[in-house]
Amino acid sequence: MSDPTQDAPLQAAESPAVPVPAAGALVPAKRKRRQVTSLREYAESLLVTVLLALFGTSFVVQAFKIPSPSMEPTLLVGDHLLVNKFVYGGRGAWYDALLPYREIQRGEVIVFKFPFDDHAHYVKRVIAVPGDRLKITDQQVYVNGRPLDEPYKVHDPAVYDPFGDNFPPADRFFLRRNVRSEWAEELLRHVQRNELVVPPQKYFVMGDNRDHSWDSRYWGFVDREAVMGRPVMIYWSVDATSDDYADRTLGGRLIGLAHAFTRLPVRTRWARMFRSVR
């Protein structure tokens, strides 16, 4: 006598409860519907991914690379940064209090759009905020009458520039040296008692590599609306020079990208990976 519990699966398999459809009847139609559904699901997933990526790069985080030595030693040529675009997002709306926005603070590194020409992205350190009184005497920066502690800055003894040693200028004679014409017309209007007074919604920025930085001393203030965000992390760093990033055409960028991949294992600065920016 056989055990019915062992026979049950076999019976279910051998006793077709549903008739098998004829060839060419329903199977191809089902497969076609499944293929259409899969394609639609893939398209929807791709669309959501693209939208999330666009939202992220527009409002939350964006990647930048450093092409010049103006922020050395804090940021080196070849550093690739993740920039938080959400931290300074507040513009006075009613919902700002509900979001983690905050004001730009003195001493922070920021990414912003250059005020002139093609509005390229620059990265500098905030030295003075709205309402501050600034002056430079013998390479020492004073803000509101007090010397500013700057452990991050470096000076090149081989370079002499009056704007690096003393600022603001006392007269228009010094404005002829490496200064944007727009800034030369405006600068002295903001000088009071030999100090530069930062107006509302403006910021004075400088590079850490003080004698090799084209910054607010030479072209003026950064407008609040031009600030993109704050670098938070170096996610990749490659040993490079400014010449590697000189060609900004599409072809030049593709060549630079190819070079970066070919030297990835050898020229990556592993010690700088995932380092926070301060």
C-alpha positions as CSV (number, residue, x, y, z in Angstrom):
1,M,0.0,0.0,0.0
2,S,1.5,3.3,-1.1
3,D,1.9,6.4,1.1
4,P,-0.6,9.1,-0.3
5,T,1.6,12.0,1.0
6,Q,4.4,11.0,-1.4
7,D,2.0,10.6,-4.3
8,A,0.3,14.0,-4.0
9,P,2.8,16.1,-5.9
10,L,3.1,13.5,-8.7
11,Q,-0.6,13.5,-9.1
12,A,-0.8,17.3,-9.3
13,A,1.9,17.3,-12.0
14,E,0.2,14.5,-14.1
15,S,-3.3,15.7,-13.9
16,P,-3.6,18.9,-16.0
17,A,-6.5,20.9,-14.6
18,V,-6.2,23.5,-17.4
19,P,-6.1,22.5,-21.0
20,V,-2.8,23.3,-22.8
21,P,-3.4,26.1,-25.4
22,A,-2.7,25.4,-29.0
23,A,0.6,26.6,-30.4
24,G,0.4,30.2,-31.6
25,A,-2.7,31.1,-29.5
26,L,-2.1,32.9,-26.2
27,V,1.6,32.4,-25.4
28,P,3.1,34.9,-27.9
29,A,0.5,37.5,-26.9
30,K,1.4,37.1,-23.2
31,R,5.1,37.3,-24.0
32,K,4.5,40.4,-26.0
33,R,2.6,42.1,-23.2
34,R,5.4,41.1,-20.8
35,Q,8.0,42.5,-23.1
36,V,6.1,45.8,-23.4
37,T,5.6,45.9,-19.6
38,S,9.3,45.3,-19.0
39,L,10.3,48.0,-21.4
40,R,7.9,50.4,-19.8
41,E,9.3,49.6,-16.3
42,Y,12.9,50.0,-17.5
43,A,12.0,53.4,-19.1
44,E,10.2,54.5,-15.9
45,S,13.2,53.5,-13.8
46,L,15.6,55.3,-16.1
47,L,13.4,58.4,-16.0
48,V,13.3,58.4,-12.2
49,T,17.1,57.9,-12.0
50,V,17.7,60.8,-14.4
51,L,15.3,63.0,-12.5
52,L,16.9,62.2,-9.2
53,A,20.3,62.8,-10.7
54,L,19.2,66.2,-12.1
55,F,17.6,67.1,-8.8
56,G,20.7,66.1,-6.9
57,T,23.2,68.0,-9.1
58,S,20.8,71.0,-9.2
59,F,20.0,71.3,-5.5
60,V,22.0,69.0,-3.3
61,V,25.5,68.0,-4.4
62,Q,27.8,68.6,-7.4
63,A,31.2,67.5,-8.4
64,F,34.1,69.9,-9.2
65,K,37.8,69.5,-9.8
66,I,40.6,71.9,-8.9
67,P,42.6,73.2,-12.0
68,S,44.9,75.8,-10.3
69,P,47.1,76.1,-7.2
70,S,45.5,79.1,-5.7
71,M,44.1,77.2,-2.7
72,E,47.2,75.1,-2.0
73,P,48.0,73.5,0.4
74,T,44.3,73.1,1.3
75,L,43.3,72.0,-2.2
76,L,45.7,70.7,-4.8
77,V,45.5,70.7,-8.6
78,G,43.8,67.5,-9.4
79,D,41.6,67.3,-6.3
80,H,38.0,66.3,-7.2
81,L,35.4,67.7,-4.8
82,L,31.9,67.1,-3.7
83,V,30.2,70.4,-3.1
84,N,27.2,70.7,-0.8
85,K,24.8,73.1,-2.7
86,F,22.1,72.7,0.0
87,V,23.8,74.3,3.0
88,Y,23.5,77.9,1.9
89,G,20.1,77.6,0.1
90,G,18.1,80.0,2.2
91,R,16.8,83.2,0.4
92,G,14.4,84.5,3.1
93,A,11.4,82.4,2.2
94,W,9.0,81.3,4.9
95,Y,10.1,77.7,4.8
96,D,13.8,78.5,5.3
97,A,13.4,78.0,9.1
98,L,12.2,74.4,8.4
99,L,15.3,73.4,6.4
100,P,18.9,73.0,7.5
101,Y,20.1,76.3,5.9
102,R,22.6,78.6,7.5
103,E,24.6,81.7,6.7
104,I,28.0,81.8,5.1
105,Q,30.6,82.1,7.8
106,R,34.0,83.7,7.8
107,G,36.8,81.2,7.2
108,E,34.8,78.7,5.1
109,V,35.8,77.5,1.7
110,I,33.1,78.2,-0.9
111,V,32.5,77.6,-4.6
112,F,30.9,80.5,-6.5
113,K,30.4,81.9,-10.0
114,F,33.0,84.4,-11.1
115,P,31.4,87.9,-11.4
116,F,32.7,88.6,-14.9
117,D,33.3,87.0,-18.3
118,D,31.9,83.5,-18.7
119,H,31.1,83.2,-15.0
120,A,33.3,80.2,-14.4
121,H,33.2,78.4,-11.1
122,Y,35.9,79.5,-8.6
123,V,36.8,78.2,-5.2
124,K,38.2,80.5,-2.4
125,R,38.0,81.1,1.3
126,V,35.7,83.6,2.9
127,I,37.8,86.3,4.7
128,A,35.2,88.9,5.4
129,V,31.4,88.8,5.5
130,P,28.8,91.7,5.1
131,G,29.6,94.6,7.5
132,D,33.2,93.5,8.2
133,R,36.0,96.0,8.0
134,L,39.2,94.6,6.4
135,K,42.7,95.6,5.8
136,I,46.1,93.9,5.2
137,T,49.3,95.2,6.7
138,D,52.6,93.4,6.1
139,Q,50.8,90.2,5.0
140,Q,48.7,90.2,8.1
141,V,44.9,90.3,7.6
142,Y,42.9,92.3,10.0
143,V,39.1,92.0,10.3
144,N,37.3,94.5,12.5
145,G,40.5,95.7,13.9
146,R,41.7,92.2,15.0
147,P,44.4,90.1,13.4
148,L,42.8,87.1,11.6
149,D,44.2,83.7,12.6
150,E,45.0,81.9,9.3
151,P,46.8,78.6,9.8
152,Y,45.9,77.6,6.3
153,K,47.6,80.3,4.3
154,V,51.1,80.2,2.7
155,H,53.3,83.0,1.3
156,D,55.9,82.8,-1.5
157,P,58.9,84.9,-0.5
158,A,60.0,85.1,-4.2
159,V,56.8,87.0,-5.1
160,Y,56.1,90.6,-4.2
161,D,52.8,92.3,-4.8
162,P,51.6,95.4,-3.0
163,F,48.1,94.0,-2.7
164,G,49.5,90.9,-1.0
165,D,51.4,93.0,1.6
166,N,49.1,96.0,2.1
167,F,45.4,96.4,1.2
168,P,43.3,98.4,0.4
169,P,45.3,100.8,-1.7
170,A,45.7,104.4,-0.6
171,D,45.2,105.9,-4.0
172,R,44.4,105.0,-7.6
173,F,48.0,104.5,-8.6
174,F,48.0,101.0,-7.2
175,L,44.8,100.2,-8.9
176,R,46.5,100.0,-12.3
177,R,48.3,96.8,-11.4
178,N,46.5,93.5,-12.2
179,V,43.0,94.9,-11.2
180,R,39.8,94.5,-13.2
181,S,38.7,97.9,-14.5
182,E,35.3,97.4,-13.0
183,W,36.8,96.9,-9.5
184,A,39.2,99.8,-10.0
185,E,36.2,102.1,-10.4
186,E,34.4,100.7,-7.4
187,L,37.0,99.8,-4.8
188,L,37.8,103.2,-3.3
189,R,34.1,103.8,-2.7
190,H,34.1,101.1,-0.1
191,V,37.2,102.3,1.8
192,Q,36.7,104.1,5.1
193,R,39.6,105.1,7.3
194,N,42.0,102.8,5.4
195,E,39.7,99.8,5.7
196,L,37.6,98.1,3.2
197,V,34.0,97.8,4.4
198,V,32.1,94.8,2.9
199,P,28.6,95.9,1.8
200,P,25.4,93.8,2.4
201,Q,25.0,90.6,0.5
202,K,28.7,90.6,-0.5
203,Y,31.7,88.6,0.6
204,F,35.5,89.1,0.4
205,V,37.4,86.0,-0.6
206,M,41.0,85.1,-0.9
207,G,43.1,82.0,-1.8
208,D,45.1,80.1,0.7
209,N,48.1,80.3,-1.6
210,R,48.1,84.0,-1.0
211,D,50.8,85.2,-3.5
212,H,49.4,83.0,-6.3
213,S,45.7,83.7,-6.0
214,W,43.5,85.9,-8.3
215,D,40.9,86.8,-5.8
216,S,38.7,89.7,-4.3
217,R,41.7,91.9,-4.0
218,Y,41.9,92.1,-7.8
219,W,38.3,91.8,-9.0
220,G,36.0,92.6,-6.1
221,F,33.3,91.1,-4.0
222,V,31.4,87.8,-4.4
223,D,27.6,88.4,-4.5
224,R,25.5,86.2,-2.3
225,E,23.5,84.9,-5.2
226,A,26.7,83.7,-6.9
227,V,27.6,81.3,-4.1
228,M,27.1,77.7,-5.3
229,G,27.9,75.9,-2.1
230,R,30.6,74.6,0.2
231,P,33.1,71.8,-0.6
232,V,32.7,69.0,1.9
233,M,35.0,66.2,0.7
234,I,37.8,65.2,-1.7
235,Y,36.4,62.1,-3.3
236,W,39.3,61.6,-5.6
237,S,42.7,63.2,-6.2
238,V,45.1,62.7,-9.1
239,D,48.6,64.1,-9.4
240,A,48.2,66.8,-12.1
241,T,49.3,70.2,-13.2
242,S,47.3,73.3,-14.4
243,D,48.4,72.4,-17.9
244,D,46.3,69.3,-17.7
245,Y,43.1,71.4,-17.4
246,A,44.1,74.3,-19.7
247,D,42.0,73.0,-22.6
248,R,38.3,73.6,-21.7
249,T,36.9,72.5,-25.0
250,L,34.9,69.3,-25.3
251,G,37.7,67.6,-27.0
252,G,40.2,68.7,-24.4
253,R,37.9,67.5,-21.6
254,L,37.5,64.1,-23.2
255,I,41.3,63.8,-23.6
256,G,41.8,64.9,-20.0
257,L,39.3,62.3,-18.9
258,A,41.0,59.6,-20.9
259,H,44.4,60.6,-19.4
260,A,42.9,60.5,-15.9
261,F,41.6,56.9,-16.4
262,T,44.9,55.7,-17.8
263,R,46.9,57.0,-14.8
264,L,44.3,56.2,-12.2
265,P,46.3,53.4,-10.5
266,V,49.7,55.1,-10.5
267,R,48.9,58.8,-10.0
268,T,46.0,58.7,-7.6
269,R,46.8,60.4,-4.3
270,W,45.3,57.8,-2.1
271,A,46.1,59.7,1.1
272,R,43.8,62.5,0.0
273,M,40.8,60.2,-0.8
274,F,37.7,61.0,1.2
275,R,39.4,63.9,3.1
276,S,37.1,66.6,4.4
277,V,37.7,70.2,3.3
278,R,38.3,72.7,6.0
